[in-house]
Amino acid sequence: MQNQDEINRLTALVQLLLDEAKEQGASAAEAGLSIENGLSVTARMGDVETIEHHCDQGLGVTVYIGQRKGSASTNDLSETSIKETVTAALSFARYANEDAYAGLPEPSWLATEFPDLDLYHPWTLTADQAINMAIACEDAARSYHADITNSEGASVNTHQGIRVLGNSLGFLHGYASTRHSMSCSVLGQRGDSMQRDYWYSVARDASLLEPGPEIGRKAAERTIRRLEGRKLSTRQCPVLYAAEVASGLLGSLIGAISGGNLYRKSSFLLDMLDQPIFPEFIHIHEQPYLSGALGSASFDAEGVVTRTRDIVADGILKSYVLGTYSARKLGMQSTGNAGGVHNLTLDSGDDDFNGMLARLGTGLLVTELMGQGVNMVTGDYSRGASGFWVENGVIQYPVEEITIAGNLKHMFRNIVAVGNDVDYRGNIRTGSILIERMSIAGE
């Protein structure tokens, strides 16, 4: 896409919509428009399995008549369709109940500066090139070991898009971004034991992706390590969450301090602002302005400015995660988190992965979690898990078909260490996390 020309065109369409909403009688309005295109290729067992070209566009509008709200959307960007979409949204608003907390953000909350966050790196990748890369990735996995017996395939994906957001308070801004990825998943078998595992790499700039053959080898290595897994007897022991699954713990934290759960009083961290919920060494913060990072943004889904800020400092909960509506319900100010957090980061300690295994000593290393067993009201936590049993800091054998359980309040307070083996492949950045003791349900 012609980057700036397309941004200008889409920005003009959003302004047209906002003008139309005012013309039709809306007291306030906001609109979001996105257009995306990309290529996805999957190869399996050395052959092409799928080739998909994506081209999507969509426009959503929310209008207000006083404190009554209505929304509508369309994928037709013609002027006639825009007028019809506004009309539909207004008809819904007229039938809606008044809500004292509904409305646009306060004007003072909106972003006014838009630094270049280096989010746009288009990848001129042909389908043939993507096919060759996927096949090379999978070939490296399939040839890694004789016990690799099957494959779920390797995929190469490239995506670019433009997002424009505007409202009747005068906020109007658009930006382009890209996201590229490569992944591989294979199966291994030894006797009656069969396992699968995977690896992937993702980045805004394709030159920062791990090489395809390396992704394939890691997927195969992880699969082979899991063969001939054992069950554990029921016990209590220390648990080390590998970095790729540790982010789930922080995801549970964000859920508990998000506005919707707080104003509904359905959070185990209710009324814990300015209270200690972690050990003193824990520092969790947002970094929305990191150059080229996957979670970087200068404003949230409502146009509210994002900020570099502490969520937990010295183990103390310093801030909630709020959009405009939940902030008003709680009598607070939006934290710029409509749509989620931005590069949430748990600061690391000094230990690498091997150092964290040494700290674990004898206990369980968790590398995969299954199920959704988190009760946000009570904090009770129970997840199916697999990983490795560790003794004296050395991995002994793979473990499968177990359940780990605890309560997130206690788990958070009993974090012993955070590794410097940080996983950067998402919006939550953390190394491995060691918890002093959890319950293991096994045989």
N, C-alpha and C positions, 0 to 999 in steps of 0.2 A: 504494500500500500504506500502511496505517496504520503509520508508521515504528516507533515505540518498542514498541507493542503487538506488532508482528510480530517484532521482535528478541527480545522477552521470550518469545514462544511458541517460536521456533526454539531459543533458548538452553535452554529447558526440555527440548526434544526431545534436544538433545545431552547434557544431563545424564542424561536417562533412558537413553540409549545407554551412557554411561560406567558408570552403575550396573549396567546389564544385563551389561556385559562383566565387571565384578568378580564379579557373582553367578554367572556361568557359568565362572569360574575363571581369567580373565586376570590375569596379574601386573601388567600395565600396559596402557593403551589411550589412543588419541587419535582424535578424530573431527572432521570438517569438514562443514558443511552450508551449502548455498547455495540461494537462490531468486532468480530473475531474471525480469524482464519488460520488454518494449520494443516499439518500432514501427520498421519499416524500410520506406521507400518509395523506389522508383526510377522516374524519368521518362526517357523517351527519345524524341527527335524530337517533343517537345511533347505526348506522350501518356503516360498512366500505363502502366508496364510491370509492376511488381510492388508489392504491398502485403502485408507480412508482420507479424503480431503474434506476439511471442515470449512464451512463458511456460514456464520450465524450473525444475526443482528437482532436487537431488541430494544424497545423503548418502554419505560414505565413512568407513570405520572401519579402523583398524589396531590389532591386538591383539598382545600379546607373552606368550609363556609362557617365562619366563626370557629366554634370548637367541634364541628362535625367534619368527619374525614371520609374521603372516598378515593379509591385507587383503581387504575386500569392499566393495561399494557397491550402492546402490539408489536409485531415484527415487520409491519408495513410502514415505511418511513415517508410515504407520500404526504403532501399537505392535507389532502382530504382525510386520510387515515388519522393524522394528528388531531384534526378538529373533532373527528368522531370519538377518538380516545378520550379527549378532554370532556366531551359531552357525557360519555359513559361514566367517567370518574365523578363528575358533578352530580349525576343522577343518583349514584350510590351515596354520595355525601348527604344529599337532601333527606335520605331515609335513615341515615345513621343517627345513633344517640349522641348527645353532646358528651364530650369528655374533657374535663377541666385541664387535663395534663397534655392534651393533644396539641400539636402545632410545630412550626419550624423551630430550629435552634434560636437562641438569643443571638442577635447580630454580632455582639462582641465575642461570641465563641467561634465565629467562622474563621477559616484560614484566609490570610491575605498575602502570604508569600509562598511561592512554589519553587523551591530549589530543584535543580536537576539531580535526581537520585540515581541516574545511570541504570534505568530499568529497561531500556529498549535496545536489544541487540538481535536484529533479524538474522535468521540463518537461511541462506540461499541453498537449501537442500533439495535435490531432486528425489523423486521416488526411487530411482535406480540406486542412488547413493545411499539412501536410507535402508534399502533392502540389503545392500552389501554390508553395511554396518551391523544390521541386526543379525545377519547370518554369521559374520565374524565373531560377534559377541556370543551367540549360542554355540558355535563351533568350539570356542575356547572352553566353554562349560562342559560340553559333551565329551571332549577329549581329555578332560582333567584326570579322570579316574575310571577304571573299568566298572566300578559300581554305580556310575551314573548311567541309568538305564532308559530314561525317558525325559521328555522336556515339555514344559508348558509354553515354551517359546521365549523369544527376545523381542522387545519392542523399542522403536525409536519414535519419539514424538517431538514436533516443533509447533509452537503456537505464538501468534502475535495478535494484539488487539488494541483497541482504543476505547477508553471510557471517558464519558463526559457527564458531569454533574452540575446542576444549576438549580437555583431557587429564586423566589420572588423578592428576596432580601438583597439581591444584587450579586450573589455568589454565582460564578460561572467559570468552570475550568475543566479542561480535558488533558489527558496525557496518554502516551502509548507505552506498552510494556510487552515483554516477551517472556516465554518460559519454555525450556527445552528439557527433555529427559530421555534416559535410556535405562532399560531394565531387563532382567533375565531371571527365569525361574525353571529349575530342573528337579527331577526326581531321581532318587538313588535307592538301590535295593541290595541287601546282603542277607541271604537266607530268607527268613520270614519277616525281616525288618524292612519297612519301606518308609521313606521320608521325602519331604520336599523342602526347599528353602529358596531364597531369592536374594538379589541385591539390585540396587538401583542408584542412579545419580541424577540430580536435577539442578539446573542453574538458569539464570536469565541470559547468560552468555554461553553459547555452545562450546567455546574454547575452554571453559572451566569444567566441562563434564569429564568424569573419569573415562579413560579409554575403554572402548567396548570390550576388548579381550580381558581387561582387568575386571570389569563388572562380571563377565561370564565366569572367570576363575573364582571370584569371591562367592558367587552363587553356588558353584559346585563345591567349593571347600566347605561352606556352611552346611550344605546338604550331607556331605560325607561325614562330617563331625557328629551329625545327629543320629546316624545309624546305630542300631542295637541299643536304643535308649532303654532305661530302666525306670521302674516306679520307686518312689521313696516310701518308707513307713511314715505314718503321721508323727509330726514332731514340731518343735519350735526351733528356729535358728536364724542367724543373720541372712539377709537377702540383698544381693547386689543386682540392681536393674541396669542392664546394658544401656548405653546411650540411646540406641534406637527405640527402646521402649520406655525409657525414663521420662520422655516428654509427656506421656500419658498422665503421670502424676501431676505435672504442672497444668495440664488440661483440666484435671479435676479441681485444682485450686481455682483456676479462672472461672469454671462453672459455679463454684461456691461463692465467689465474690462478684458475680455478674448481677446487674441490676434486676433482671427479671426474677431470679431466685430470691433476691434480697427483699424486694417489696412484696413478694408473695409469701415471705417468711418460710421458705422451703430450702434453707441452706444450713448446713452444719457449722458455718462460720458467721451466723447471724450475730450482730452486735459485737463483733470482734475487732472493729477498727481501732487502731492504736494499742492493740493487745499483742503479746508475743504468741506466735503460732508455729514458729520454727526455732531451732537453735540460733544463737547470736551470730554465728558465722554466715548465715544464709542471707544472700542479697539477690533479689529478683527484680528486674527492671525492664522497661520498654526502651527500644532504640529504633524509633521509626525512620531515622534519617541515615541509616547505614547505606553506603553506596552499593548499588547492585544487589542488595539482599532481597530475599523472597518475600519478606513481610514489610518492606519499606513503603511509606506513604506519607505525604504531607498533610492529608486530611482524611477523615473517616467517611463512612457511607452517607453521612448527612452534611458533609462539608465542614465539620468542626475540626479545628486545627489539632493535629497530633503533637504530643510532647514527649521528650525524653524525660522519664520520670521513674521514681522508685515505686514499686508495689509492695515489696517487703524489704526492709532495711534493718540490719542488726536483729533479724528474726521477727521483727514487729510488722504487722499488717498496716501499711501506710495509706493505702488507697483502694477503692473499689474499681470496678470496670463498668462504666456507665455510658449509655447513649442518652439522647435528649429526653425521651419519655420516662425512662427509669430514673434519671436524675431528678426530674420534676416530682415524680412520685415519692422520692426519698428526701425531697427538700434540699437537693445538692446541685452541683454543676456537672455537666457532661465532662467526661474524661477523654473524649475523642475516640471512643471505642465502639461506636455503632458499626457493626460488621465484624468486630473481633479485635484482638490485640495485634501489635506490630513489633515483630522481632523480639518476642519475650525471651529474656536471657537470664539464666541462673549462673552466677559467677562460679568459676571453677576453683578447685583447690590445686595442690601441687602434684598430685599423683596422676600418672598415666594409667592405662588400663591394667597393666601388670601390677602397678603399685596398688590399684584398687583391689585386685585379687589378693594381694598380700594383706591388705587391711581386712578383707573379708575373712581370711584365715580358713576356717571350715564353715561352709554354708552353701547357699544356693545362688547360682548365677542365673538370672532370668533373661532369656533372649527372645521369647515370644509370649504374648498374652492373648487370650481368647475370651469372648463374652463381654458383656457390658455391666458386670456386677458391681456397680457403684451406686449406693443410696445417697443422693445429694442432701437429703433431709437429716439423716443421722450420721453420715460419714462412713457407714459400714462398707467394707471393701472385700470382694471375693471374686477372683478371676481364675479361670483355667490358665495353666502356664506350662511351659517347657523350657529347658535350658541345660545346665550342667551342674553336677555336684563337685564341689571344690574342697580340697583338704590341704591345709598348710600352704594356702595360696596357689595351689596347682590344680588345674582341672583334671578330674579323675575319670568321669564318664558322663554321657548324656542322660538327661532325665526327661520323662514324658508322663502325660496323664496324671498330673497333680493339680491341686488347687491351692493358691496362696490367699491368705485372708488376714484382715486386721481392721483397724478403724483409721481413717485418714487423719483425724486429729492426732492420734498417737503416732502414726507413721511419720507425719510431718515433724513432730517434736523429736522423734528418735532417728532423724537423719544423722549419720556419723560423718560422712564425707561426700564430696562431689568431685568426680574425676575431671581431668583436662582433656579427655577424649571426646570433645564436643562434636555432636552431629549437627551440621549446618544445612541439612536438606529440607528444612521446613521453616515455619514461622515461630517455632519454639526451639530455642538453642540451649541445650544442656549436655553435660557429660554424663557418665554413669553415676548412679546414686546408690549409696550404701545405707540400708536401714538396719538398725541394731538387732531387731528381732521381729519375726512374723510367724504366723501359724501356717504349717504345711499340712494339707490333708492328702494322704496317699493311701497306701494299703493298710 
